[in-house]
Amino acid sequence: MPWFLLILGLLAVAAWGITRLGSVSAVEARAMLQDGAVVLDVRTPGEFAADALPGTINVPLDHLHAHVASVVPDRATPVLLHCQSGGRSGLACKMLRRMGYARVGNLGSLARAAAILKGAP
């Protein structure tokens, strides 16, 4: 097998793994929403302005560490994250857990987050 195919395969597996980081089911996400979860969109401000989901708060991934405490000061508050494809929100989940946020879930892509939030009570 040529080395570049092996590298492409490894990159594909790594990308899939990142999008699954902290992934929650629709049932888990809805339970977190009932418990007062804050929904953060970690896309860029431009992406957020073009297609924001109602009730979500934009904290871009590259500003998350510096600004999340002003948006979610209580680290016991449930936090749900999403982005365009699920990769950035997966990384954000990992970051928030390292910062001491106890209940963090990855909604994944914008489309998946929209579907879950629409079905939320």
ZILIN-V392123 format. One record per backbone hydrogen bond with DSSP energy under -1.0 kcal/mol. NH is the residue of the N-H (numbers start at 1). CO is the residue of the C=O. If there is no record, write none. Layout:
nh:NH co:CO
nh:NH co:CO
This chain:
nh:6 co:2
nh:7 co:3
nh:8 co:4
nh:9 co:5
nh:10 co:6
nh:11 co:7
nh:12 co:8
nh:13 co:9
nh:14 co:10
nh:15 co:11
nh:16 co:12
nh:17 co:13
nh:18 co:14
nh:19 co:15
nh:21 co:18
nh:23 co:20
nh:24 co:106
nh:29 co:25
nh:30 co:26
nh:31 co:27
nh:32 co:28
nh:33 co:29
nh:34 co:30
nh:35 co:31
nh:36 co:33
nh:37 co:32
nh:38 co:78
nh:40 co:80
nh:41 co:57
nh:42 co:82
nh:48 co:44
nh:49 co:45
nh:50 co:46
nh:51 co:47
nh:56 co:53
nh:57 co:39
nh:59 co:41
nh:61 co:42
nh:63 co:60
nh:64 co:61
nh:67 co:63
nh:68 co:64
nh:72 co:68
nh:77 co:74
nh:79 co:103
nh:80 co:38
nh:81 co:105
nh:82 co:40
nh:83 co:108
nh:90 co:86
nh:91 co:87
nh:92 co:88
nh:93 co:89
nh:94 co:90
nh:95 co:91
nh:96 co:92
nh:97 co:93
nh:98 co:94
nh:99 co:95
nh:100 co:97
nh:101 co:96
nh:102 co:75
nh:105 co:79
nh:106 co:22
nh:107 co:81
nh:110 co:84
nh:113 co:109
nh:114 co:110
nh:115 co:111
nh:116 co:112
nh:117 co:113
nh:118 co:114
nh:119 co:115
